[in-house]
Amino acid sequence: MGRAVCRRLVADGWAVGVFDIDADATAATVTELCELGGQASGYPGDLTDREFVAGAARDITEQFEAPTALVTLAGAVRNAVLSKITDEDFSLVLDTHLRSTLLCLQIFAPAMKKAGHGKVVTTSSVAARGTVAGISYGAAKGGIEALTRSAAIELAPFGVTVNCVAPGVVATGMFLNTPRRVPGRAARLDPDEASGRTGRDRRLCELPDVAGIVVRDRADADRVRRLVGRSAQIGFY
Ligand SMILES: NC(=O)c1ccc[n+]([C@@H]2O[C@H](COP(=O)([O-])OP(=O)(O)OC[C@H]3O[C@@H](n4cnc5c(N)ncnc54)[C@H](O)[C@@H]3O)[C@@H](O)[C@H]2O)c1
């Protein structure tokens, strides 16, 4: 999903800093964005590591300028029911989603406040409302929505908007790599069936739609400026 958002940002003329703990994925995204004629640089590393994020932010500022937009999408899934979720898995999921969102906001928001404008989009999920075995993921996404609202209130006076997207199922890494434990669900949501967008497969969200909601159209800018701390929901389970 992050790559689709980057593609859309580059198409809109943004220079993009790409972050991912997976160095190969980071490099592949940067290569693709440059081939599309965009300006991009890669920052492979752990977004739960404050020093790494702060160092990368300094590099971006030197190479381009202080960023005035931030989209947070890092994620990991360790699905388990209440009685089975381990401390380690719960912490990993909370850290990857929620703490990385907090760190990025803390590190990138000050320059936006100084500039007097900025746009932050965080990523929740419809799973924040509760799913089977979604204890850690749902908690992390619910936390992101709450964090987004408070950050939006705090940053609005400085011209910085903070909003959240909450997609339904998108046929990307997180969905494709999650084992389906609910009978019938694998067949219902098989991404190979998504191309026709009819019948059962129409529940999948399309990547360009998600990227479009994250980035918004320029024509939509006035409306977006008025949105503060809202969740835009895309698709359904
Ligand atoms: N795919 C879906 O159905 C769906 C639905 C709703 C919300 N989302 C959310 O959208 C976002 C992107 O999901 P996706 O489907 O593209 O999954 P994905 O697995 O392809 O993307 C998540 C990325 O986060 C990276 N990552 C994990 N831990 C990291 C860390 N500590 N530091 C830096 N990078 C790290 C992974 O390497 C991966 O590239 C996630 O926040 C996810 O929860 C996905």
Ligand as a Chemical Component Dictionary entry (heavy atoms), coordinates in Angstrom:
data_LIG
# 
_chem_comp.id                   LIG 
_chem_comp.type                 NON-POLYMER 
_chem_comp.pdbx_formal_charge   0 
_chem_comp.three_letter_code    LIG 
# 
loop_
_chem_comp_atom.comp_id 
_chem_comp_atom.atom_id 
_chem_comp_atom.alt_atom_id 
_chem_comp_atom.type_symbol 
_chem_comp_atom.charge 
_chem_comp_atom.model_Cartn_x 
_chem_comp_atom.model_Cartn_y 
_chem_comp_atom.model_Cartn_z 
_chem_comp_atom.pdbx_ordinal 
LIG N1  N1  N 0  -3.927 -4.884 3.435  1  
LIG C1  C1  C 0  -5.048 -4.609 4.078  2  
LIG O1  O1  O 0  -6.075 -5.276 3.896  3  
LIG C2  C2  C 0  -5.111 -3.448 5.036  4  
LIG C3  C3  C 0  -6.376 -2.990 5.460  5  
LIG C4  C4  C 0  -6.445 -1.901 6.345  6  
LIG C5  C5  C 0  -5.289 -1.287 6.779  7  
LIG N2  N2  N 1  -4.071 -1.760 6.352  8  
LIG C6  C6  C 0  -2.895 -1.067 6.869  9  
LIG O2  O2  O 0  -2.178 -0.498 5.790  10 
LIG C7  C7  C 0  -0.777 -0.448 6.106  11 
LIG C8  C8  C 0  0.011  -1.109 4.995  12 
LIG O3  O3  O 0  -0.396 -2.463 4.888  13 
LIG P1  P1  P 0  -0.060 -3.395 3.627  14 
LIG O4  O4  O 0  -1.268 -4.195 3.356  15 
LIG O5  O5  O -1 0.547  -2.591 2.519  16 
LIG O6  O6  O 0  0.961  -4.407 4.264  17 
LIG P2  P2  P 0  2.509  -4.665 3.983  18 
LIG O7  O7  O 0  2.881  -5.787 4.890  19 
LIG O8  O8  O 0  2.751  -4.827 2.531  20 
LIG O9  O9  O 0  3.171  -3.281 4.448  21 
LIG C9  C9  C 0  3.624  -3.042 5.736  22 
LIG C10 C10 C 0  5.079  -2.654 5.622  23 
LIG O10 O10 O 0  5.546  -2.255 6.906  24 
LIG C11 C11 C 0  6.898  -2.639 6.973  25 
LIG N3  N3  N 0  7.319  -2.703 8.371  26 
LIG C12 C12 C 0  6.962  -3.613 9.307  27 
LIG N4  N4  N 0  7.548  -3.335 10.478 28 
LIG C13 C13 C 0  8.279  -2.208 10.280 29 
LIG C14 C14 C 0  9.116  -1.412 11.111 30 
LIG N5  N5  N 0  9.297  -1.705 12.409 31 
LIG N6  N6  N 0  9.734  -0.342 10.558 32 
LIG C15 C15 C 0  9.563  -0.035 9.262  33 
LIG N7  N7  N 0  8.779  -0.737 8.428  34 
LIG C16 C16 C 0  8.144  -1.807 8.932  35 
LIG C17 C17 C 0  6.931  -4.009 6.292  36 
LIG O11 O11 O 0  8.246  -4.381 5.901  37 
LIG C18 C18 C 0  5.968  -3.807 5.137  38 
LIG O12 O12 O 0  6.641  -3.429 3.947  39 
LIG C19 C19 C 0  -0.645 -1.149 7.467  40 
LIG O13 O13 O 0  -0.616 -0.184 8.491  41 
LIG C20 C20 C 0  -1.920 -1.968 7.558  42 
LIG O14 O14 O 0  -2.280 -2.237 8.893  43 
LIG C21 C21 C 0  -3.966 -2.810 5.494  44 
# 
loop_
_chem_comp_bond.comp_id 
_chem_comp_bond.atom_id_1 
_chem_comp_bond.atom_id_2 
_chem_comp_bond.value_order 
_chem_comp_bond.pdbx_ordinal 
LIG N1  C1  SING 1  
LIG C1  O1  DOUB 2  
LIG C1  C2  SING 3  
LIG C2  C3  SING 4  
LIG C2  C21 DOUB 5  
LIG C3  C4  DOUB 6  
LIG C4  C5  SING 7  
LIG C5  N2  DOUB 8  
LIG N2  C6  SING 9  
LIG N2  C21 SING 10 
LIG C6  O2  SING 11 
LIG C6  C20 SING 12 
LIG O2  C7  SING 13 
LIG C7  C8  SING 14 
LIG C7  C19 SING 15 
LIG C8  O3  SING 16 
LIG O3  P1  SING 17 
LIG P1  O4  DOUB 18 
LIG P1  O5  SING 19 
LIG P1  O6  SING 20 
LIG O6  P2  SING 21 
LIG P2  O7  DOUB 22 
LIG P2  O8  SING 23 
LIG P2  O9  SING 24 
LIG O9  C9  SING 25 
LIG C9  C10 SING 26 
LIG C10 O10 SING 27 
LIG C10 C18 SING 28 
LIG O10 C11 SING 29 
LIG C11 N3  SING 30 
LIG C11 C17 SING 31 
LIG N3  C12 SING 32 
LIG N3  C16 SING 33 
LIG C12 N4  DOUB 34 
LIG N4  C13 SING 35 
LIG C13 C14 SING 36 
LIG C13 C16 DOUB 37 
LIG C14 N5  SING 38 
LIG C14 N6  DOUB 39 
LIG N6  C15 SING 40 
LIG C15 N7  DOUB 41 
LIG N7  C16 SING 42 
LIG C17 O11 SING 43 
LIG C17 C18 SING 44 
LIG C18 O12 SING 45 
LIG C19 O13 SING 46 
LIG C19 C20 SING 47 
LIG C20 O14 SING 48 
# 
